[in-house]
Amino acid sequence: MNESAQPQGTWIEAITVFEELRSGNTDGALEVVRTCSDVERMLGYLFRLTSLLLRSAPSEEIDRFIEAAHRAEPPPTLRYR
């Protein structure tokens, strides 16, 4: 892949990970991460997407979610597919 195409491909990988996580397919998201040619860049893009989503959600809901996450154990693996 040439240098100019790599960021675009990595951006698409980040969106794919986001979509897989949204659908509950953590195994699919992990497979994209494992096969990504530039994991660090892809994670940076994924963090940007996540940040945009979190800033657009009501802060009270995010606060409750974070508080619940601190009290809980890691969630079980979700398998919808």
Secondary structure as UniProt FT lines:
FT   TURN            3..4
FT   HELIX           5..22
FT   TURN            23..24
FT   HELIX           26..35
FT   HELIX           39..56
FT   HELIX           59..71
//
